[in-house]
Amino acid sequence: GSSTQQIIYSVPINLKSEKPGESKVYRHPESVVTLLEAPSPACNTMQAIWLDVVKKSPKTFYLGTQVKKNEAISYEYESYEAVDRLARQLGTALKNGQYLTPAT
């Protein structure tokens, strides 16, 4: 017979006690205690890595979108700082229950 092996990609960890409104932190099973490699000792979570790069390189381009006008293709970019601001605004809206509702 055949057997199916379940692959586990992430497991919840507790870096600190969960507060109301916080979600669990997940890591790969081999990195539960700490990241296998970290850019610095202070950057031991993805959130810490993100905040560090936003602080160090706020104006650096991060996300690009391809724009086609007539036959010309160009790219428009958002900086780490702009993406961080949008992510914080989205998180605040979700936390406060400010969801968009479909027009009727």
Contact map, one row per residue, 1 for C-alpha under 8 A:
11100000000000000000000000000000000000000000000000000000000000000000000000000000000000000000000000000000
11110000000000000000000000000000000000000000000000000000000000000000000000000000000000000000000000000000
11111000000000000000000000000000000000000000000000000000000000000000000000000000000000000000000000000000
01111100000000000000000000000000000000000000000000000000000000000000000000000000000000000000000000000000
00111110000000000000000000000000000000000000000000000000000000000000000000000000000000000000000000000000
00011111000000000000000000000000000000000000000000000000000000000000000000000000000000000000000000000000
00001111100000000000000000000000000000000000000000000000000000000000000000000000000000000000000000000000
00000111111000000000000000001000000000000000000000000000000000000000000000000000000000000000000000000000
00000011111000000000000000111000000000000000000000000000000000000000000000000000000000000000000000000000
00000001111100000000000001111000000000000000000000000000000000000000000000000000000000000000000000000000
00000001111110000000000001111001000000000000000000000000000000000000000000000000000000000000000000000000
00000000011111000000000111100000000000000000000000000000000000000000000000000000000000000000000000000000
00000000001111100000000111100001000000000000000000000000000000000000000000000000000000000000000000000000
00000000000111111100000110000000000000000000000000000000000000000000000000000000000000000000000000000000
00000000000011111000000010000000000000000000000000000000000000000000000000000000000000000000000000000000
00000000000001111100000000000000000000000000000000000000000000000000000000000000000000000000000000000000
00000000000001111110000000000000000000000000000000000000000000000000000000000000000000000000000000000000
00000000000001011111011100000000000000000000000000000000000000000000000000000000000000000000000000000000
00000000000000001111110000000000000000000000000000000000000000000000000000000000000000000000000000000000
00000000000000000111110000000000000000000000000000000000000000000000000000000000000000000000000000000000
00000000000000000011111000000000000000000000000000000000000000000000000000000000000000000000001000000000
00000000000000000111111100000000000000000000000000000000000000000000000000000000000000000000000000000000
00000000000000000100111110000000000000000000000000000000000000000000000000000000000000000000000000000000
00000000000111000100011111000000000000000000000000000000000000000000000000000000000000000000000000000000
00000000000111100000001111100000000000000000000000000000000000000000000000000000000000000000000000000000
00000000011110000000000111110000000000000000000000000000000000000000000000000000000000000000000000000000
00000000111110000000000011111011000000000000000000000000000000000000000000000000000000000000000000000000
00000000111000000000000001111111000000000000000000000000000000000000000000000000000000000000000000000000
00000001111000000000000000111111000000000000000000000000000000000000000000000000000000000000000000000000
00000000000000000000000000011111000100000000000000000000000000000000000000000000000000000000000000000000
00000000000000000000000000111111111100000000000000000000000000000000000000000000000000000000000000000000
00000000001010000000000000111111111000000000000000000000000000000000000000000000000000000000000000000000
00000000000000000000000000000011111000000000000000000000000000000000000000000000000000000000000000000000
00000000000000000000000000000011111100000001000000000000000000000000000000000000000000000000000000000000
00000000000000000000000000000011111111000001100000000000000000000000000000000000000000000000000000000000
00000000000000000000000000000110011111000000000000000000000000000000000000000000000000000000000000000000
00000000000000000000000000000000001111100000000000000000000000000000000000000000000000000000000000000000
00000000000000000000000000000000001111111011000000000000000000000000000000000000000000000000000000000000
00000000000000000000000000000000000011111010000010000000000000000000000000000000000000000000000000000000
00000000000000000000000000000000000001111111000000000000000000000000000000000000000000000000000000000000
00000000000000000000000000000000000001111111000000000000000000000000000000000000000000000000000000000000
00000000000000000000000000000000000000011111000100000000000000000000000000000000000000000000000000000000
00000000000000000000000000000000000001111111110110010000000000000000000000000000000000000000000000000000
00000000000000000000000000000000011001011111110110000000000000000000000000000000000000000000000000000000
00000000000000000000000000000000001000000011111110000000000000000000000000000000000000000000000000000000
00000000000000000000000000000000000000000011111111000000000000000000000000000000000000000000000000000000
00000000000000000000000000000000000000000000111111100000000000000000000000000000000000000000000000000000
00000000000000000000000000000000000000000111111111110000000000000000000000000000000000000000000000000000
00000000000000000000000000000000000000100011111111111000000000000000000000000000000000000000000000000000
00000000000000000000000000000000000000000000011111111100000000000000000000000000000000000000000000000000
00000000000000000000000000000000000000000000001111111110000000000000000000000000000000000000000000000000
00000000000000000000000000000000000000000010000111111111000000000000000000000000000000000000000000000000
00000000000000000000000000000000000000000000000011111111110000000000000000000001000000000000000000000000
00000000000000000000000000000000000000000000000001111111110000000000000000000001100100000000000000000000
00000000000000000000000000000000000000000000000000111111110000000000000000000000000000000000000000000000
00000000000000000000000000000000000000000000000000011111110000000000000000000000000000000000000000000000
00000000000000000000000000000000000000000000000000001111111100000000000000000001000000000000000000000000
00000000000000000000000000000000000000000000000000001111111100000000000000000011100000000000000000000000
00000000000000000000000000000000000000000000000000000000111110000000000000000011100000000000000000000000
00000000000000000000000000000000000000000000000000000000111111000000000000000011000000000000000000000000
00000000000000000000000000000000000000000000000000000000001111110000000000001111000000000000000000000000
00000000000000000000000000000000000000000000000000000000000111110000000000001111001000000000000000000000
00000000000000000000000000000000000000000000000000000000000011111000000000001111001000000000000000000000
00000000000000000000000000000000000000000000000000000000000011111100000000111100000000000000000000000000
00000000000000000000000000000000000000000000000000000000000000111110000000111000000000000000000000000000
00000000000000000000000000000000000000000000000000000000000000011111000011110000000000000000000000000000
00000000000000000000000000000000000000000000000000000000000000001111100011110000000000000000000000000000
00000000000000000000000000000000000000000000000000000000000000000111111111000000000000000000000000000000
00000000000000000000000000000000000000000000000000000000000000000011111110000000000000000000000000000000
00000000000000000000000000000000000000000000000000000000000000000001111100000000000000000000000000000000
00000000000000000000000000000000000000000000000000000000000000000001111110000000000000000000000000000000
00000000000000000000000000000000000000000000000000000000000000000001111111000000000000000000000000000000
00000000000000000000000000000000000000000000000000000000000000000111101111100000000000000000000000000000
00000000000000000000000000000000000000000000000000000000000000000111000111110000000000000000000000000000
00000000000000000000000000000000000000000000000000000000000000011110000011111000000000000000000000000000
00000000000000000000000000000000000000000000000000000000000000011110000001111100000000000000000000000000
00000000000000000000000000000000000000000000000000000000000011111000000000111110000000000000000000000000
00000000000000000000000000000000000000000000000000000000000011110000000000011111011000000000000000000000
00000000000000000000000000000000000000000000000000000000011111100000000000001111111000000000000000000000
00000000000000000000000000000000000000000000000000001100111111100000000000000111111100000000000000000000
00000000000000000000000000000000000000000000000000000100011000000000000000000011111110000000000000000000
00000000000000000000000000000000000000000000000000000000000000000000000000000111111111000000000000000000
00000000000000000000000000000000000000000000000000000000000001100000000000000111111111100000000000000000
00000000000000000000000000000000000000000000000000000100000000000000000000000001111111110000000000000000
00000000000000000000000000000000000000000000000000000000000000000000000000000000111111111000000000000000
00000000000000000000000000000000000000000000000000000000000000000000000000000000011111111100000000000000
00000000000000000000000000000000000000000000000000000000000000000000000000000000001111111110000000000000
00000000000000000000000000000000000000000000000000000000000000000000000000000000000111111111000000000000
00000000000000000000000000000000000000000000000000000000000000000000000000000000000011111111100000000000
00000000000000000000000000000000000000000000000000000000000000000000000000000000000001111111110000000000
00000000000000000000000000000000000000000000000000000000000000000000000000000000000000111111111000000000
00000000000000000000000000000000000000000000000000000000000000000000000000000000000000011111111100000000
00000000000000000000000000000000000000000000000000000000000000000000000000000000000000001111111111100000
00000000000000000000000000000000000000000000000000000000000000000000000000000000000000000111111111100000
00000000000000000000100000000000000000000000000000000000000000000000000000000000000000000011111111000000
00000000000000000000000000000000000000000000000000000000000000000000000000000000000000000001111111000000
00000000000000000000000000000000000000000000000000000000000000000000000000000000000000000000111111100000
00000000000000000000000000000000000000000000000000000000000000000000000000000000000000000000111111110000
00000000000000000000000000000000000000000000000000000000000000000000000000000000000000000000110011111000
00000000000000000000000000000000000000000000000000000000000000000000000000000000000000000000000001111100
00000000000000000000000000000000000000000000000000000000000000000000000000000000000000000000000000111110
00000000000000000000000000000000000000000000000000000000000000000000000000000000000000000000000000011111
00000000000000000000000000000000000000000000000000000000000000000000000000000000000000000000000000001111
00000000000000000000000000000000000000000000000000000000000000000000000000000000000000000000000000000111
